[in-house]
Amino acid sequence: MEPLGIQQPATAASAPSFTVAHQKVELDVSFSQQITGRTEITIYPESPDLKEIRLHGRICAIKKVLVNDIPPPSVRYDDPCGQLTLHSRSTVHQHHLLAEKLERSIGPDPEPDIVISIPKKVKIVPTEVAEVHTQAAGSIKIQEPAIAGQSAAEATQALSDTTVAKFTPLTVVIEFETRHARETLQFVAGKRGSGRWPHAYTRSKLGRGGASSLFPCLDLINNRCTWDISIRCPRTVGDALNQAMSMDFSQLSLDPSSKDSRQSYESKEMVVVCSGELTDEIVDKVDNTQKSVSFSVSEQLAPQQIGFAIGPFGKVNLGELRDAQEVEELGRNAVEMLAYCLPGRADETRNTCLPLTKAMDFVVHKYISCPFKIYSMCFVEDIPLEISVFAGVSMCSTRLLYPEEVIDSAQRVTWQLVYAIVSQWIGINIIAEEPRDNWIIIGGAYFIAGLFMRDLCGNNEYRYYMKQQADRVYDLDHERPSIYEMGALMHVDPAEYEFLTIKAPVVLFILDRRIAKIQGTSKMPAILAKILTRARTGDLVNNALSTDLFQKTAERFAHMKIEDFFNQWVKGAGCPRFSAFQRFNKKKLVVEMLIKQDQGTTVTDRELDVDSFMRDAREDFQTVYAAPPQPVFTGPMTIRIHEADGTPYEHIVEIKDASTNFDIPYNTKYKRLKRSKKQRARASAKAATEGGDEENEALVYCLGDVLQGEEDIADWRITEWSAEDEERMNSESYEWIRLDADFEWICRINLQMPGYMFASQLQQDRDVVAQLEAVRHISNYPPSPLVSSIFTRTLMDRRYFHGVRSLAAQGLVKHAKEEGEAKNIGLFHLKKAYEELYCITDQGLAMTRPNDFSDQLAYLLQCEIIDAISRVRDSRGHTPKEVKEFLLDKLKFNDNSANDYSDAHYVAHLMRALTAAVIARPHHRIGVDDMDVDVEDEMIEMRRLEEQFLEEIDRYRRMDEWTSSYQNLYSRTALECQAMLAASGIGRFSPLHFLQYTRPGNYDMLRQAAYTVLITPSNLDEPAILRYVMHCMVADASPWLRQSLQRAFGKVFAKRAIGDKTVSVQPATDGLVIEDTGVADARQADLARRHTMEGAIAALKKELGGHEVLKSALWNVICYDQITLEDLQTMLEFCRMLYDPVDSMKVSLNLPRYWRVENLGKGKLKFAQTQRVRSKVVPKWHPPVPAARTEPQSARPSIGGGGGGLKLTFKMGSSQPSKPTPTPPSPAPPVQTPIAGPGRVVLKFKPASKG
């Protein structure tokens, strides 16, 4: 743009800063993926020395810039996306050069791209201020009206009550145009008849920035201002389709009468959903196929918090789900809740959003009113994240929608949608002061969402969920940064954000438990409510929350210092591992305990994992360092001893060192309860009659006392405690000891306690967490009929929480062994439990009942039992025949005709379970096995069963083609199972069988499943498949599908890098072993590739670095002209893993050639270059030097008298005729020298002038 004087931005020091008070954005959105826009930014300088205005903006062409209606002297604009090219002869080995250019756009701190010089005519001087009184805030300060006739109200229209113009405000107007806007604005449009509704929406990104690829702005999270947004878009679906197909002239009709013959769906109106309040909607007077919709945002928002969607959405008013009493209680605080969905999905949307009005009202009641009057959820397709949260609106994926008959995904989806609602308070209204403070924002929002889910699902479900999350934190938090540092690393890998969503709320949960121990009640809700109130009253500067402020607020409520807690759990990483030992001292009447922490002493060499390999590689590339390990965690721990009389006594000990010794006083003095079976039955009956929900209620054999009759014991093959065990139990001084009874730690506790004490804990402790811990400890014991009987009674007792019963079912797998004492008792108990719960027994034969999922907890347990049975193996690691027949029978005779709910997920469970069982089969060699008749019969029977299974899988796959299951779950699972079976040599499936499902037009989740089974290490050797998948990885229209393919490709690289985990064991010998050096080196390299990132990357380069097809395909997709920055970054990371960087640039130079000359006559010469290459260096031509004269000089007579001399004038090669030269007296004849050069020399003698 030469008229604007656009240059490359200089890398000079940053100029004095400014603040943005208000921004107007006008966007003309075309479904040909072009955006034309205009933005007007009101800027408040913070210094009169402001010379330049630096803004963010990329993928746009700037058309016009004005500063206070004056063109600036220069506009320096460097589109980072326009510079992402290398020279034509570059290869994958120059990937680092492209990565350096990309870093400026995707880094954690994006640099400004637009630098506008302030015109000299614009003077920045201090402004006078006046006060204008308002009803809300009392008074605000505004600039004095400078224009005659302008009122004070007009002057304050665009100003916020938290900003004051200290100097002359500047108004920057930028007109711009964007082509192929794929970074922030996602277009979903297809041809007519494709079955897809055209719509577009903004999508968020992890990390900073995002809005600058849509319109110029100061794209920083702490840059918050008010907004006016106007969006011009197609009026109807047909108009949007015409724009999307504007480049396809074959599909475009030029007949004006064609509008009348449109299909009915094309006349459907397009709806615009946007942050803010709707102020205007008008149809364009010039072009009636366009309309403009305007919105106003009075809240302070950052650019990346503005979101909108355009499409033929149907509106579902969720406020109708409130009853009259709820509306009356809310009063003016009631938030209007709307859901928008594509046509035909209103019922699914209403069912999915059913509990969300209660979630919104829960936050309003418990905390403070919503910062926005209207909250909308817009369900769109192809969005990569399942939810993108913006101010007053959330973009949700249609993958979250589920109909009324689907119950499997209800709880998971509700969690996510509730989190999106709470994020309007913590995440949009309150932001992190620094990126490292993101853990509070994420953790606080999830903590409040968890409190609502506790009210919705119950306390047991909530504690079970938190225990699962705490265990996940313990498993994942190894060699990782702290959550304090991880907030600034979310741009490195999506796994960083996922880990924050797991650990941050758990840290707040255990902090709340520790505060509750001191104060007697939960204080975290009050802490968060205080912060929300400060943000509403303006006490929180810029509504930015820091870790220090949160810590001080928590300390004020807790009345104690919690700095050690923050240093360990927030700014530190890792989790403690405790080993506890106890002994009863009869003389002192105390329980002597020793608690050791061994997380710092035991160094485990962890192997690289396929699922986390890409995260490890990215952290290695970005030089992300793990937090130093903590040898000691400190804090209070509650130890609860259930003494002999059944009374629980709590003792709080302070953990300060790696090893802690302490004595716990004993109270009951050997008054142990003797319990016979009759006493147990009476106690159980009494507990069942009285009920009670007290968590700490002392119960005697309340749970797990089923199957006590003699007939039941015989039928179920129940094993009771032996007499020796009973005697030891009666001699114990306490029932059981439980560490961390108040759930204040994220840890793993190994308590050295007899198994019957854990059994007592399982049966008598009403806390779900205590029951889960007991089942896990009992699962560590060797296979035995006694342990299997305990788990069976737990499984069959309906009073247990369903998660405990499911864990007991999984524990039975270990006891389904033929060797030892178990004698395959675990499999018997699993099958017996399934038949008892879900089958009808007719003449000794168990027939599966028709499905009835009205009891959701029973349905969840049914799926767990199926999974447990599928994991049973014999001593050789093979699946027993009866397991395969059992599962095949359940799949073949599944009956869902009388069920009100969908069985799609249940059938998928059966298919996956049977696949896992069938794959674990023996592999016999033909030459040897054919001699054994029994083995041959076994193989024939095995193949017959496998063929039946393949037929069943294909039957469900074909069934899905006629009547689609929920999200094509039948077909997706069938493809996964077929690929697993084919990889194990069961059945043969051509890649074309899976390729047919990858075609555009199929359901995206089905396409993703087909792509996943195609992207395998073996298919890297198929050039056609490799090129096709690589192209779809960057060129497919769906960003969700592209990212799914990239994750699958990353796992393929991980498998090739880590290698096969099977270790060859060297046979032991008694003599001297001389090992080859090469074999030792190979073993060390194999060990390194499985444990270190350097070794894995080196092995990957060795295996795939010379793959020419992969190399060319990878570079072709990098050079794709419409690749997005996110996809380009991933492709460059693949290159970095595979190829060493080479600083080289091939430059083409023309070889020197000989010239020839042709005389055309009349002084014309024709020069032409020949094909003959000059191979020798030719010296540069110099004219010859004239020879010196040797004759003596003779005196010349003077001409013209006087003392004047002669002047010589040289005229070289003149084309004009020269004047006659005066003839001098004849001198001595000169020596003749040849003329050197093409010209001629003329000597002119002129008399010297006098005086």
Helices and strands as residue ranges (DSSP letters): G 2-4, E 6-7, E 18-30, E 34-45, E 52-55, E 60-67, E 75-77, G 80-83, G 92-94, H 95-106, E 114-117, E 129-134, E 138-143, H 152-155, E 170-179, E 185-188, E 199-202, G 211-213, E 225-234, H 237-244, G 256-259, G 264-267, E 271-274, E 277-283, E 290-301, G 303-305, E 308-311, E 314-317, G 318-321, H 324-330, G 331-333, E 336-341, H 346-352, H 356-366, E 374-380, E 387-390, E 393-397, G 398-400, H 410-422, E 431-432, G 435-437, H 438-457, H 459-476, H 483-486, H 494-519, H 524-537, G 541-543, E 544-545, H 547-558, H 563-569, E 577-585, E 590-597, H 613-621, E 635-643, E 648-655, E 659-665, H 677-690, H 710-716, H 723-731, E 734-739, E 748-751, H 755-764, H 768-779, H 785-796, H 802-811, G 812-815, H 825-838, E 839-842, E 845-848, H 856-870, H 881-892, H 904-919, H 926-929, H 933-962, G 966-968, H 969-983, H 991-995, G 996-998, H 1004-1014, G 1017-1021, H 1023-1035, H 1039-1058, H 1077-1091, H 1093-1104, H 1108-1118, H 1125-1138, E 1153-1161, E 1164-1173, E 1206-1210, E 1243-1247
